[in-house]
Each structure stands twice: as C-alpha cells, then as structure tokens.
Amino acid sequence: MLWQRKENQTVYNLDVAYGIVRERLARIDVRRQCECSGAVQQPDGSVVLRYLNQTYHLDIPQSRASLEGSKPAVSLREQILLLHYFTQAKGTPLARKQITYRDLPGGLVYYPTFVKRTIEPLVDYFGERPPLLIKAGVVVGGSDGQMGDSSLFVLAFPRVPVTIILWRGDGELPPGGNLLFDASISDYLESEDVTVVCETITWRLVNYARTL
C-alpha cells in the first residue's frame, strides 16, 4: 500500500494501490490463493474471507470486497487491504516465533508512525485499566493472551495472529504496551498493511470500550 507522511497524517494513494492489486488479481490462481490465505471459494466463484471477526465476500472478477449481510459498504482502503492479503498470501506455516513491528521490512523507519497510530492510543486508553482490554476484545474476536498485566490475542486474518500486550506501570514507570506478530507475517502483508490492520484493531477496541 502506497503512503507518505504529510502534516502528521498518513495519505494513501488509493487509486494507485487499487490499480496494482487489480492487476495481481487478474493473474492469480484463485483456488491456490484460497489455500494459501485460508479463504474459502464458493460455488458461484466468489471467495469468503474472515477479517477481524467478520465475514467478507471477495468478487475476484470485479476486484471488490463486501461485508456479509446487509451491512455498510466497505471503504476502498479496507477493500485494498483485504485484496492485498488474499493476493500476497504465500501459505507459509506459522513460525511460532513472535516479532515486533521493528523487525518487519522497513519497520525501523515507520516505527514512530506505527507507535502513534496504535500503541500510544492503546496505552492511553487501557494502560490504567488493563482488564478492560479483554472485555473490549470481543468486538474483534479476541481472547486472553495471558501475557503482561493484560494481553489480547486477535486472529486478524486466518494466517495473521496479532497479540497486544499492556503493562500497568507503577510509581516509577508509566503504563506501556506493544504488539507482537508471528514471524511469518511478511509472507501475508506488507509492513504498511500491518499498520492499517493494527490501527483498525486499536480504534475498534477503543470505540467499543467506550460503550461498556
């Protein structure tokens, strides 16, 4: 996904990114990509893909993604993310080794942006009340990760697990947090896409927590 920093905001060139992923879709073996991504091909040729506890339908000929049922239209940004995952999935088994964003390709360069869009909001909202993270986790299909003072395990895509860890802090240290990924994640998503996934998880958790 193409982006650049401008006045502290991330600006996506969505038209260019969408054009690139459409070209990829035109060349792929749909059945193989279903096997690699954990998606399921339907009798009508469409593809069903789970993302953050919701079911999406991918129309491969039209290069579109829609949310199952009578739901709001999927934004172009989110459609590109779903199609990126589907076209880029390599079917690599989980490495069972956790890494941080800084370990991803280009991660050191983009890490400050990643922190501002994900870790900082999570720590600001849940750092003083870690148990609330687990309660809010239901909105993204999360479960207790049993790490730190509180942690949430989220299967963002079928082959992309994400773990959020929070530490409450004490009189000397402020609350802190981090996000961990399986080392295989780069075989499924570009680093910029990982940021988008984690930002989406962050704000779904925060917005849902505000209703509790």
LUMKOL-487763 format. One line per field, with one value per atom (N, C-alpha, C, CB): chain; atom name; x, y, z. Coordinates in Angstrom, 1 decimal, decimal comma. Glycine has a CB too. Example, Ala and Ser with C-alpha at 12.3 -4.5 7.8 and 13.67 -1.06 7.14 Angstrom:
kette <- A A A A A A A A
atom <- N CA C CB N CA C CB
x <- 13,2 12,3 13,2 11,3 12,8 13,7 12,9 14,1
y <- -5,7 -4,5 -3,3 -4,5 -2,2 -1,1 0,0 -0,6
z <- 7,8 7,8 7,8 9,0 7,1 7,1 7,9 5,7
end
This chain:
kette <- A A A A A A A A A A A A A A A A A A A A A A A A A A A A A A A A A A A A A A A A A A A A A A A A A A A A A A A A A A A A A A A A A A A A A A A A A A A A A A A A A A A A A A A A A A A A A A A A A A A A A A A A A A A A A A A A A A A A A A A A A A A A A A A A A A A A A A A A A A A A A A A A A A A A A A A A A A A A A A A A A A A A A A A A A A A A A A A A A A A A A A A A A A A A A A A A A A A A A A A A A A A A A A A A A A A A A A A A A A A A A A A A A A A A A A A A A A A A A A A A A A A A A A A A A A A A A A A A A A A A A A A A A A A A A A A A A A A A A A A A A A A A A A A A A A A A A A A A A A A A A A A A A A A A A A A A A A A A A A A A A A A A A A A A A A A A A A A A A A A A A A A A A A A A A A A A A A A A A A A A A A A A A A A A A A A A A A A A A A A A A A A A A A A A A A A A A A A A A A A A A A A A A A A A A A A A A A A A A A A A A A A A A A A A A A A A A A A A A A A A A A A A A A A A A A A A A A A A A A A A A A A A A A A A A A A A A A A A A A A A A A A A A A A A A A A A A A A A A A A A A A A A A A A A A A A A A A A A A A A A A A A A A A A A A A A A A A A A A A A A A A A A A A A A A A A A A A A A A A A A A A A A A A A A A A A A A A A A A A A A A A A A A A A A A A A A A A A A A A A A A A A A A A A A A A A A A A A A A A A A A A A A A A A A A A A A A A A A A A A A A A A A A A A A A A A A A A A A A A A A A A A A A A A A A A A A A A A A A A A A A A A A A A A A A A A A A A A A A A A A A A A A A A A A A A A A A A A A A A A A A A A A A A A A A A A A A A A A A A A A A A A A A A A A A A A A A A A A A A A A A A A A A A A A A A A A A A A A A A A A A A A A A A A A A A A A A A A A A A A A A A A A A A A A A A A A A A A A A A A A A A A A A A A A A A A A A A A A A A A A A A A A A A A A
atom <- N CA C CB N CA C CB N CA C CB N CA C CB N CA C CB N CA C CB N CA C CB N CA C CB N CA C CB N CA C CB N CA C CB N CA C CB N CA C CB N CA C CB N CA C CB N CA C CB N CA C CB N CA C CB N CA C CB N CA C CB N CA C CB N CA C CB N CA C CB N CA C CB N CA C CB N CA C CB N CA C CB N CA C CB N CA C CB N CA C CB N CA C CB N CA C CB N CA C CB N CA C CB N CA C CB N CA C CB N CA C CB N CA C CB N CA C CB N CA C CB N CA C CB N CA C CB N CA C CB N CA C CB N CA C CB N CA C CB N CA C CB N CA C CB N CA C CB N CA C CB N CA C CB N CA C CB N CA C CB N CA C CB N CA C CB N CA C CB N CA C CB N CA C CB N CA C CB N CA C CB N CA C CB N CA C CB N CA C CB N CA C CB N CA C CB N CA C CB N CA C CB N CA C CB N CA C CB N CA C CB N CA C CB N CA C CB N CA C CB N CA C CB N CA C CB N CA C CB N CA C CB N CA C CB N CA C CB N CA C CB N CA C CB N CA C CB N CA C CB N CA C CB N CA C CB N CA C CB N CA C CB N CA C CB N CA C CB N CA C CB N CA C CB N CA C CB N CA C CB N CA C CB N CA C CB N CA C CB N CA C CB N CA C CB N CA C CB N CA C CB N CA C CB N CA C CB N CA C CB N CA C CB N CA C CB N CA C CB N CA C CB N CA C CB N CA C CB N CA C CB N CA C CB N CA C CB N CA C CB N CA C CB N CA C CB N CA C CB N CA C CB N CA C CB N CA C CB N CA C CB N CA C CB N CA C CB N CA C CB N CA C CB N CA C CB N CA C CB N CA C CB N CA C CB N CA C CB N CA C CB N CA C CB N CA C CB N CA C CB N CA C CB N CA C CB N CA C CB N CA C CB N CA C CB N CA C CB N CA C CB N CA C CB N CA C CB N CA C CB N CA C CB N CA C CB N CA C CB N CA C CB N CA C CB N CA C CB N CA C CB N CA C CB N CA C CB N CA C CB N CA C CB N CA C CB N CA C CB N CA C CB N CA C CB N CA C CB N CA C CB N CA C CB N CA C CB N CA C CB N CA C CB N CA C CB N CA C CB N CA C CB N CA C CB N CA C CB N CA C CB N CA C CB N CA C CB N CA C CB N CA C CB N CA C CB N CA C CB N CA C CB N CA C CB N CA C CB N CA C CB N CA C CB N CA C CB N CA C CB N CA C CB N CA C CB N CA C CB N CA C CB N CA C CB N CA C CB N CA C CB N CA C CB N CA C CB N CA C CB N CA C CB N CA C CB N CA C CB N CA C CB N CA C CB N CA C CB N CA C CB N CA C CB N CA C CB N CA C CB N CA C CB N CA C CB N CA C CB N CA C CB N CA C CB N CA C CB N CA C CB N CA C CB N CA C CB
x <- 0,9 0,0 0,9 -1,0 0,6 1,5 1,0 1,5 2,0 1,6 2,8 1,1 2,5 3,6 3,1 4,0 4,0 3,7 3,5 4,7 2,5 2,3 1,5 1,5 2,1 1,4 0,9 0,3 1,7 1,4 0,2 1,1 -0,1 -1,2 -0,7 -2,4 -1,2 -0,8 -1,8 -0,9 -1,2 -2,0 -1,8 -1,6 -2,9 -2,8 -3,2 -3,8 -2,3 -2,7 -3,5 -1,4 -4,8 -5,7 -5,9 -7,0 -6,0 -6,2 -5,0 -6,4 -3,8 -2,6 -2,6 -1,3 -2,8 -2,8 -3,9 -3,0 -5,0 -6,1 -5,8 -7,4 -5,2 -4,8 -3,8 -4,3 -2,9 -1,9 -2,5 -0,8 -3,3 -3,9 -4,9 -4,6 -5,5 -6,4 -5,6 -7,2 -4,4 -3,5 -3,1 -2,3 -2,8 -2,4 -3,6 -2,0 -4,8 -6,0 -6,2 -7,2 -5,9 -6,1 -5,2 -5,9 -4,1 -3,1 -3,1 -1,7 -3,8 -3,6 -4,5 -4,0 -4,1 -4,8 -5,7 -3,9 -7,0 -7,9 -7,9 -9,3 -8,0 -8,0 -6,8 -8,2 -5,6 -4,4 -4,3 -3,2 -4,8 -4,7 -5,7 -5,0 -6,8 -7,7 -6,9 -9,0 -6,2 -5,4 -4,4 -4,8 -3,7 -2,6 -3,1 -1,8 -4,3 -4,8 -5,7 -5,4 -6,3 -7,3 -8,7 -7,0 -8,8 -10,1 -10,9 -10,0 -12,1 -12,9 -13,6 -14,0 -13,4 -14,1 -15,5 -13,2 -16,4 -17,8 -18,2 -18,8 -19,3 -19,8 -19,9 -21,1 -20,3 -20,5 -19,2 -21,5 -18,1 -16,8 -16,3 -16,9 -17,2 -16,8 -15,9 -18,0 -15,3 -14,3 -14,8 -12,9 -14,8 -15,2 -13,9 -16,2 -13,8 -12,6 -13,0 -11,6 -12,4 -12,7 -11,6 -12,7 -12,1 -11,2 -11,7 -11,0 -11,0 -11,4 -12,8 -11,3 -13,1 -14,3 -15,5 -14,6 -15,3 -16,4 -16,1 -16,5 -17,2 -17,1 -17,2 -18,1 -16,3 -16,3 -16,3 -15,0 -17,0 -17,0 -16,2 -18,5 -15,3 -14,4 -14,9 -12,9 -15,2 -15,6 -14,4 -16,8 -13,8 -12,5 -12,5 -11,9 -13,5 -13,6 -13,7 -14,7 -14,5 -14,7 -13,7 -16,1 -12,9 -11,9 -12,5 -10,8 -13,5 -14,3 -14,4 -15,7 -14,7 -14,9 -16,2 -13,7 -17,0 -18,2 -18,4 -19,4 -19,0 -19,3 -20,5 -19,4 -20,5 -21,6 -22,9 -21,3 -24,0 -25,3 -25,5 -25,3 -26,6 -27,0 -26,1 -28,5 -24,9 -24,0 -23,6 -22,8 -22,9 -22,4 -21,4 -21,8 -21,3 -20,3 -18,9 -20,4 -18,0 -16,6 -15,8 -16,0 -15,1 -14,3 -13,3 -13,6 -12,8 -11,8 -10,5 -11,6 -10,2 -9,0 -9,0 -8,8 -10,2 -10,3 -10,4 -11,6 -11,0 -11,1 -9,7 -11,9 -8,8 -7,5 -6,7 -6,7 -6,9 -6,2 -6,6 -6,6 -7,9 -8,4 -7,8 -9,9 -7,8 -7,3 -5,8 -7,7 -5,1 -3,7 -3,4 -3,1 -4,1 -3,9 -4,1 -4,8 -5,2 -5,6 -4,6 -6,9 -4,1 -3,2 -1,7 -3,2 -1,4 0,0 0,3 0,4 -0,8 -0,6 0,2 -2,0 1,2 2,1 1,8 3,5 0,9 0,7 1,7 0,4 2,6 3,7 3,2 4,7 3,6 3,1 3,6 3,7 2,9 3,3 4,7 2,3 5,5 6,9 6,9 7,7 5,8 5,8 6,9 6,0 7,3 8,2 7,7 9,6 7,6 7,0 8,0 6,3 7,6 8,4 7,6 8,9 8,3 7,7 7,7 8,4 7,0 6,9 8,3 6,1 9,2 10,6 11,3 11,4 10,9 11,5 11,0 11,3 10,0 9,4 10,3 8,0 10,2 10,9 10,5 10,6 11,5 11,2 10,7 10,3 10,6 9,9 10,5 9,8 11,9 12,6 12,2 14,1 12,1 11,8 10,4 11,9 9,4 8,0 7,5 7,1 8,5 8,0 7,4 9,2 8,0 7,4 5,9 8,2 5,6 4,3 3,4 4,2 3,9 3,2 2,8 4,0 3,8 3,5 2,4 4,8 2,5 1,5 0,1 1,8 0,0 -1,3 -1,9 -1,3 -1,1 -1,5 -1,2 -0,9 0,1 0,5 0,1 2,0 0,3 0,0 -1,5 0,4 -2,4 -3,8 -4,2 -4,7 -3,6 -4,0 -3,5 -3,3 -2,3 -1,8 -2,5 -0,3 -2,8 -3,6 -5,0 -3,7 -5,6 -7,0 -7,0 -7,8 -6,2 -6,3 -5,2 -6,3 -4,1 -3,0 -3,3 -2,0 -4,2 -4,6 -5,6 -5,0 -6,2 -7,3 -7,1 -8,7 -6,1 -5,8 -6,9 -4,5 -7,7 -8,7 -9,8 -9,4 -9,9 -10,9 -10,5 -11,0 -9,2 -8,8 -9,4 -7,2 -9,5 -10,0 -11,5 -9,8 -12,2 -13,7 -14,0 -14,2 -13,2 -13,4 -13,0 -12,6 -12,2 -11,6 -12,7 -10,7 -13,9 -14,9 -15,3 -16,2 -15,1 -15,5 -14,6 -15,4 -13,4 -12,6 -12,3 -11,2 -13,1 -13,0 -11,7 -12,9 -11,3 -10,0 -10,2 -9,5 -9,1 -9,1 -7,9 -9,1 -8,0 -6,9 -5,6 -7,3 -4,6 -3,3 -2,4 -2,6 -2,8 -2,1 -0,6 -2,2 -0,4 0,9 0,8 1,6 1,9 1,9 0,9 1,7 0,4 -0,7 -2,0 -0,6 -2,0 -3,2 -2,7 -4,3 -3,3 -3,0 -4,2 -1,7 -4,2 -5,3 -4,7 -6,2 -5,2 -4,8 -5,9 -4,5 -5,5 -6,5 -6,1 -6,7 -6,9 -6,6 -7,2 -7,3 -6,4 -6,8 -7,3 -5,7 -6,5 -6,8 -6,6 -6,0 -7,0 -6,8 -5,4 -7,3 -4,4 -3,0 -2,2 -2,4 -2,9 -2,2 -2,7 -2,5 -2,0 -2,3 -1,6 -1,9 -2,3 -1,7 -1,9 -2,4 -0,9 -1,0 -0,7 -0,1 -1,7 -1,5 -1,1 -2,8 -0,1 0,4 0,4 1,8 -0,2 -0,1 0,5 -1,5 1,2 1,8 1,2 3,4 0,7 0,0 1,0 -0,6 2,2 3,1 3,0 2,8 3,9 3,9 4,3 4,9 4,8 5,1 6,3 5,4 7,1 8,3 8,2 9,5 7,5 7,3 5,9 7,8 5,7 4,3 3,8 4,3 2,5 2,0 2,7 0,4 2,8 3,4 2,7 4,9 3,1 2,4 3,2 1,0 2,8 3,5 2,5 4,8 2,8 2,1 3,1 1,3 2,7 3,6 2,9 3,9 3,8 3,3 4,1 3,4 3,5 4,2 5,3 3,3 6,4 7,5 7,2 8,7 6,1 5,7 4,8 4,9 4,5 3,6 3,9 3,4 5,2 5,6 5,3 7,1 5,0 4,6 3,1 4,9 2,4 1,0 0,6 0,2 1,4 1,0 2,3 0,2 2,2 3,3 3,3 3,2 4,4 4,5 3,5 5,9 3,3 2,3 0,9 2,2 0,6 -0,7 -0,8 -0,9 0,3 0,3 -0,1 1,6 0,4 0,0 -1,5 0,7 -2,1 -3,5 -4,3 -3,9 -3,9 -4,6 -4,6 -4,0 -3,4 -3,3 -4,0 -1,8 -4,0 -4,8 -6,3 -4,5 -6,7 -8,2 -8,5 -8,5 -7,7 -7,9 -8,0 -6,8 -7,0 -6,9 -8,2 -5,8 -8,7 -9,8 -11,1 -9,9 -11,2 -12,4 -12,5 -12,4 -11,3 -11,3 -11,6 -9,9 -11,0 -11,3 -12,7 -10,3 -13,3 -14,6 -15,6 -15,0 -15,3 -16,2 -16,1 -15,9 -14,9 -14,7 -15,5 -13,2 -15,7 -16,4 -17,9 -16,2 -18,4 -19,8 -20,0 -20,3 -18,9 -19,0 -19,3 -17,8
y <- -1,2 0,0 1,2 0,0 2,2 3,3 4,5 3,8 5,1 6,2 7,1 5,6 8,3 9,2 10,0 10,0 10,5 11,4 12,8 11,3 13,5 14,9 15,5 15,0 16,5 17,2 16,2 18,1 15,2 14,2 13,4 15,0 13,2 12,4 11,4 13,2 10,2 9,3 9,4 7,8 9,7 9,9 8,7 11,3 8,0 6,9 7,2 5,8 6,8 6,9 5,7 7,0 5,8 4,6 4,2 4,9 5,1 4,8 3,9 6,0 4,4 3,6 2,2 4,4 2,2 0,9 -0,1 1,1 0,5 -0,3 -0,9 0,5 0,0 -0,4 -1,6 0,7 -1,5 -2,6 -3,9 -2,1 -3,8 -5,1 -5,7 -4,8 -4,9 -5,4 -6,2 -4,2 -5,6 -6,3 -7,7 -5,5 -7,7 -9,0 -10,0 -8,8 -9,5 -10,4 -11,0 -9,7 -10,3 -10,8 -11,9 -9,7 -12,1 -13,1 -14,3 -12,5 -14,2 -15,3 -16,5 -14,7 -17,6 -18,8 -18,7 -20,1 -18,5 -18,3 -19,4 -18,0 -20,7 -21,8 -21,9 -23,1 -21,7 -21,8 -20,7 -21,6 -19,5 -18,4 -18,6 -17,1 -19,3 -19,7 -20,6 -20,3 -21,6 -22,5 -21,7 -23,6 -20,8 -20,1 -19,1 -19,3 -18,5 -17,5 -17,9 -16,4 -19,1 -19,6 -19,1 -19,1 -18,6 -18,2 -19,4 -17,0 -19,3 -20,4 -19,9 -20,9 -20,7 -20,4 -21,0 -20,9 -20,2 -20,6 -21,1 -19,4 -21,9 -22,5 -21,4 -23,2 -20,2 -19,1 -18,5 -18,1 -18,9 -18,4 -17,3 -17,8 -16,8 -15,7 -16,4 -15,0 -15,5 -16,0 -15,4 -15,6 -16,3 -15,8 -15,7 -16,8 -14,6 -14,4 -13,7 -13,5 -14,3 -13,7 -12,7 -14,8 -11,5 -10,5 -9,8 -9,5 -9,8 -9,2 -9,6 -7,7 -10,9 -11,4 -11,1 -10,9 -10,8 -10,5 -11,3 -9,0 -11,6 -12,3 -11,4 -13,5 -11,5 -10,7 -11,6 -9,8 -11,1 -11,8 -11,0 -11,9 -11,7 -11,1 -11,5 -11,5 -10,5 -10,7 -10,5 -9,6 -11,6 -11,6 -10,9 -13,0 -11,2 -10,5 -9,0 -11,1 -8,6 -7,2 -6,5 -6,9 -7,3 -6,7 -5,9 -5,9 -6,5 -5,8 -6,7 -5,4 -6,1 -6,8 -6,2 -6,8 -7,1 -6,6 -7,4 -6,8 -6,8 -7,4 -8,2 -6,3 -9,4 -10,3 -9,7 -11,7 -9,9 -9,5 -8,0 -9,6 -7,5 -6,1 -5,2 -5,9 -4,9 -4,1 -2,9 -4,9 -1,9 -0,7 -1,1 0,3 -0,3 -0,5 -0,5 0,5 -1,4 -1,5 -0,3 -2,9 0,4 1,5 1,0 2,3 1,8 1,4 1,0 2,6 1,8 1,5 0,0 2,5 -0,3 -1,7 -2,7 -1,8 -2,4 -3,4 -3,7 -2,8 -2,7 -2,9 -3,7 -1,5 -3,5 -4,3 -5,8 -3,8 -6,1 -7,4 -8,1 -7,5 -7,4 -7,9 -8,1 -7,0 -7,2 -7,4 -8,7 -6,2 -8,9 -10,2 -11,4 -10,2 -11,4 -12,5 -12,8 -12,3 -11,7 -11,9 -12,2 -10,7 -11,7 -11,8 -13,1 -10,6 -13,7 -14,8 -16,0 -15,4 -16,4 -17,5 -18,8 -17,1 -18,9 -20,2 -20,7 -21,2 -19,8 -20,1 -20,5 -18,9 -21,7 -22,1 -21,0 -23,5 -21,0 -20,1 -20,5 -20,2 -19,5 -19,7 -20,0 -18,5 -19,7 -19,9 -19,0 -21,3 -17,9 -17,0 -15,6 -17,1 -14,9 -13,6 -12,5 -13,3 -11,5 -10,4 -9,1 -10,4 -8,0 -6,7 -6,0 -5,8 -4,8 -4,1 -3,7 -2,9 -3,4 -3,0 -4,1 -2,6 -5,3 -6,5 -6,6 -7,7 -5,9 -6,0 -5,3 -5,5 -5,6 -4,8 -3,3 -5,4 -2,5 -1,1 -0,7 -0,6 -1,6 -1,3 -0,3 -2,6 -0,2 0,8 2,2 0,6 2,3 3,7 4,1 3,6 3,2 3,5 3,4 2,6 2,9 2,6 3,8 2,1 5,0 6,1 6,3 7,4 6,2 6,3 5,2 6,3 4,0 2,9 3,1 1,6 3,6 3,8 4,8 4,3 5,9 7,0 6,5 8,2 5,6 5,2 4,0 4,9 3,3 2,0 1,9 0,8 1,8 1,6 2,8 1,4 4,0 5,1 5,2 6,4 5,1 5,1 3,9 5,0 2,7 1,6 1,8 0,3 2,3 2,6 3,7 2,9 4,8 5,9 5,5 7,0 4,6 4,2 3,1 3,9 2,0 0,8 0,7 -0,4 1,5 1,3 1,3 2,4 2,2 2,3 1,3 3,7 0,6 -0,4 -1,6 0,2 -2,3 -3,4 -4,4 -4,1 -4,8 -5,8 -5,4 -6,1 -4,1 -3,6 -4,0 -2,0 -4,2 -4,6 -6,0 -4,7 -6,9 -8,2 -8,1 -9,2 -7,3 -7,1 -6,5 -6,2 -5,6 -4,9 -5,9 -3,6 -6,8 -7,7 -8,5 -8,7 -8,6 -9,4 -8,8 -9,4 -7,5 -6,8 -7,3 -5,3 -7,8 -8,2 -9,7 -7,5 -10,4 -11,8 -12,2 -12,5 -11,4 -11,6 -12,5 -10,3 -13,0 -13,9 -13,5 -15,4 -13,9 -13,5 -14,2 -14,0 -13,3 -13,8 -14,2 -12,7 -13,9 -14,4 -14,0 -15,9 -12,7 -12,1 -10,7 -12,0 -10,2 -8,9 -8,7 -7,9 -7,5 -7,3 -7,5 -5,8 -7,4 -7,8 -8,0 -6,7 -8,9 -9,1 -9,7 -10,0 -9,4 -9,8 -10,5 -8,6 -11,7 -12,4 -12,2 -13,9 -11,7 -11,5 -12,2 -10,0 -13,0 -13,6 -12,6 -15,0 -11,7 -10,6 -11,2 -9,6 -12,0 -12,8 -14,2 -12,3 -15,2 -16,6 -17,0 -17,5 -16,3 -16,6 -15,5 -17,0 -14,5 -13,3 -13,1 -12,1 -13,8 -13,5 -12,2 -14,7 -11,5 -10,3 -10,4 -9,0 -10,1 -10,1 -8,7 -11,1 -8,1 -6,8 -7,1 -6,0 -6,5 -6,6 -5,3 -7,3 -5,2 -4,0 -4,2 -3,4 -3,2 -3,2 -2,0 -3,2 -2,3 -1,2 -0,1 -1,8 -0,4 0,7 0,7 2,0 1,5 1,7 3,1 0,7 3,4 4,7 5,3 4,8 4,4 4,9 4,8 4,1 3,9 3,7 3,9 2,3 4,6 4,8 3,5 5,9 3,4 2,2 2,1 2,3 0,9 0,6 -0,5 0,3 -0,7 -1,7 -2,0 -1,3 -3,1 -3,5 -4,4 -4,2 -4,6 -5,5 -6,5 -4,8 -7,8 -8,8 -9,6 -9,8 -10,1 -10,8 -12,1 -9,9 -13,0 -14,2 -13,8 -15,4 -14,4 -14,0 -14,3 -14,8 -15,0 -15,3 -14,2 -16,6 -13,1 -12,1 -11,4 -11,1 -11,3 -10,6 -11,4 -10,3 -12,7 -13,5 -13,4 -15,0 -12,5 -12,3 -10,8 -12,8 -9,9 -8,5 -7,7 -8,0 -6,6 -5,6 -4,8 -4,6 -4,2 -3,6 -2,4 -3,0 -1,7 -0,7 -1,2 0,1 -2,4 -3,0 -3,5 -4,2 -3,9 -4,3 -3,1 -4,9 -1,9 -0,7 -0,5 0,5 -0,7 -0,4 -1,4 -0,6 -2,7 -3,7 -3,4 -5,1 -3,0 -2,7 -1,4 -2,6 -0,4 0,8 0,5 1,9 -0,4 -0,7 -1,5 -1,6 -2,4 -3,1 -2,1 -4,2 -1,2 -0,3 0,5 0,7 1,1 2,0 1,3 2,9 0,0 -0,8 -1,1 -2,1 -1,4 -1,7 -0,5 -2,2 0,7 1,9 2,3 3,0 2,3 2,8 1,8 2,8 0,5 -0,4 -0,3 -1,9 -0,1 0,1 1,3 0,2 2,3 3,5 3,2 4,6 2,1 1,7 0,8 1,1 0,3 -0,6 0,1 -1,5
z <- 0,0 0,0 0,0 1,2 -0,9 -1,0 -0,1 -2,5 0,6 1,5 1,8 2,8 2,2 2,6 3,8 1,4 4,6 5,7 5,2 6,8 5,7 5,4 6,6 4,1 7,2 8,3 9,3 7,8 9,7 10,8 10,4 12,0 9,2 8,7 7,6 8,2 7,6 6,6 5,4 7,1 4,2 3,0 2,1 2,3 1,8 0,9 -0,5 1,4 -1,5 -2,9 -3,2 -3,8 -2,9 -3,0 -4,5 -2,4 -5,4 -6,8 -7,3 -7,6 -7,0 -7,5 -6,8 -7,2 -5,5 -4,8 -5,3 -3,3 -5,6 -6,1 -7,5 -6,1 -8,3 -9,7 -9,7 -10,5 -8,7 -8,6 -8,2 -7,7 -7,2 -6,7 -7,7 -5,4 -8,5 -9,6 -10,6 -10,3 -10,9 -11,9 -11,3 -12,2 -10,0 -9,3 -9,4 -7,9 -9,1 -9,1 -10,5 -8,7 -11,6 -12,9 -13,3 -13,9 -12,5 -12,8 -11,9 -12,9 -10,8 -9,8 -10,0 -8,4 -9,4 -9,4 -8,1 -9,3 -8,3 -7,2 -6,2 -7,7 -6,7 -5,8 -5,0 -6,6 -5,6 -4,8 -3,8 -5,8 -4,1 -3,1 -2,0 -3,8 -2,2 -1,1 -0,2 -1,7 -0,7 0,1 0,9 -0,7 0,2 0,9 1,9 -0,1 1,7 2,6 3,7 1,8 3,6 4,5 4,1 5,9 2,9 2,4 1,8 1,3 1,5 1,0 -0,2 2,1 -1,3 -2,6 -2,6 -3,8 -3,0 -3,1 -4,4 -2,7 -4,5 -5,8 -6,9 -5,6 -6,5 -7,5 -7,9 -7,0 -7,4 -7,7 -6,8 -9,1 -6,0 -5,0 -3,9 -4,4 -3,2 -2,1 -0,8 -2,4 0,2 1,6 2,4 2,2 3,1 3,9 5,2 3,1 6,3 7,6 7,9 8,7 8,5 8,9 10,1 7,7 11,2 12,4 12,9 12,3 12,9 13,4 12,5 14,8 11,3 10,3 9,0 10,1 8,3 7,1 5,9 7,0 5,0 3,7 2,5 3,7 1,5 0,2 -0,8 -0,3 -1,5 -2,5 -3,8 -2,3 -4,6 -6,0 -6,9 -6,5 -7,3 -7,9 -9,3 -8,1 -10,2 -11,5 -11,4 -12,3 -10,4 -10,2 -9,3 -9,7 -8,6 -7,7 -6,6 -8,4 -6,0 -4,9 -3,7 -5,4 -2,6 -1,3 -0,7 -0,4 -0,1 0,5 1,9 -0,4 2,8 4,1 4,0 5,2 4,6 4,5 5,2 5,2 4,5 5,0 4,6 6,5 5,2 4,9 5,8 5,1 5,3 6,1 5,3 6,6 6,0 5,3 4,2 6,2 3,2 2,1 2,7 1,0 2,2 2,6 2,0 2,3 2,7 2,2 1,2 3,3 0,3 -0,7 0,0 -1,7 1,1 1,8 2,4 3,0 3,0 3,5 2,4 4,4 1,3 0,2 -0,3 -0,9 -0,4 -0,8 0,1 -1,0 1,4 2,5 2,3 3,9 2,2 2,0 0,8 2,0 -0,3 -1,6 -1,5 -2,7 -0,8 -0,6 0,1 0,2 1,2 2,0 1,1 3,2 0,3 -0,5 -1,6 -1,1 -2,2 -3,4 -2,9 -4,3 -1,7 -1,3 -0,4 -0,5 0,1 1,0 0,3 1,4 1,0 0,5 1,1 0,7 2,1 2,7 3,6 1,6 4,0 4,9 6,3 5,1 6,9 8,2 9,2 8,6 10,4 11,4 11,9 12,6 12,2 12,6 14,1 12,3 14,8 16,3 17,0 16,7 16,3 16,9 16,8 16,1 17,9 17,9 17,6 19,2 16,8 16,5 16,7 15,0 16,7 16,8 15,5 17,9 15,4 14,2 13,7 14,3 14,6 14,2 13,4 15,4 13,6 12,9 11,5 13,7 11,1 9,7 8,7 9,7 7,4 6,4 6,5 5,0 6,7 6,8 8,2 5,7 9,1 10,3 11,2 11,1 11,2 11,9 11,5 11,9 10,2 9,6 9,9 8,1 9,8 10,0 11,5 9,2 12,4 13,7 14,5 14,5 14,4 15,1 14,7 14,9 13,4 12,9 13,4 11,4 13,4 13,9 15,4 13,8 16,2 17,6 17,8 18,3 17,1 17,3 16,9 16,4 15,9 15,4 16,2 14,0 16,9 17,5 19,0 16,8 19,4 20,7 21,7 20,8 21,2 22,1 22,4 21,5 21,5 21,8 22,7 20,6 22,5 23,4 24,8 22,8 25,0 26,3 27,0 26,3 26,2 26,8 27,3 25,7 26,6 27,0 27,9 25,7 27,7 28,5 29,5 27,6 29,5 30,3 31,8 30,0 32,2 33,7 34,1 34,0 33,1 33,4 32,4 33,2 32,5 31,6 31,4 32,0 32,5 32,3 31,2 33,6 31,0 30,1 28,7 30,1 28,4 27,1 26,7 27,1 27,7 27,4 27,2 28,6 27,9 27,8 26,4 28,8 26,0 24,7 23,5 24,6 23,8 22,8 22,0 23,3 22,6 21,9 20,6 22,8 20,4 19,2 18,0 19,3 18,3 17,2 17,3 17,2 18,1 18,3 19,0 16,9 19,9 20,7 21,9 21,1 22,4 23,6 24,4 23,2 25,7 26,6 26,2 28,1 26,0 25,6 26,7 24,8 27,9 29,2 29,2 29,3 28,9 28,9 29,6 27,5 30,2 30,7 31,8 29,7 32,1 33,0 32,4 33,6 31,0 30,2 28,8 30,4 28,1 26,7 26,0 26,6 24,7 23,8 22,6 23,4 22,3 21,1 20,1 21,4 18,9 17,8 16,6 17,6 16,0 14,7 13,6 14,5 13,2 12,3 11,0 12,0 10,3 9,1 9,5 7,9 8,7 9,1 9,3 8,0 8,7 8,9 9,5 7,5 10,1 10,7 12,2 9,9 13,1 14,5 15,0 15,4 15,9 16,5 18,0 15,9 18,8 20,2 20,7 20,8 21,5 22,2 23,6 22,1 24,1 25,5 26,2 25,6 27,4 28,2 29,5 28,4 30,0 31,4 32,1 31,4 33,3 34,1 34,5 35,3 34,7 35,2 36,8 34,6 37,3 38,8 39,1 39,5 40,3 40,7 39,9 42,1 39,4 38,7 37,2 39,2 36,7 35,3 34,8 34,9 33,7 33,2 32,6 32,2 32,3 31,6 30,2 31,4 29,7 28,4 27,7 28,6 26,5 25,7 24,4 25,3 23,7 22,5 21,7 22,8 20,5 19,6 19,0 18,5 19,1 18,6 17,4 19,7 16,5 15,3 15,2 14,1 14,5 14,1 13,1 13,6 13,1 12,2 10,7 12,5 10,5 9,1 8,5 9,0 9,2 8,8 7,5 9,9 7,2 6,0 4,7 6,0 4,9 3,8 3,5 4,0 4,3 4,1 3,9 5,3 4,5 4,5 4,3 5,7 3,6 3,6 4,9 2,4 5,3 6,6 6,7 6,7 5,6 5,7 6,0 4,4 5,4 5,7 7,1 4,7 7,7 9,1 10,0 9,5 9,6 10,4 10,3 9,8 9,1 8,9 9,7 7,4 9,7 10,5 12,0 10,2 12,5 13,9 14,3 14,3 13,4 13,7 13,7 12,6 12,8 12,8 14,1 11,6 14,5 15,8 16,9 16,0 17,0 18,1 18,2 17,8 17,2 17,3 17,4 16,1 16,9 17,2 18,7 16,4 19,3 20,7 21,6 21,1 21,2 22,0 21,9 21,5 20,7 20,5 21,1 19,0 21,1 21,8 23,3 21,4 23,8 25,2 25,8 25,6 25,0 25,4 25,7 24,4 25,1 25,3 26,5 24,0 27,1 28,2 29,5 28,3
end
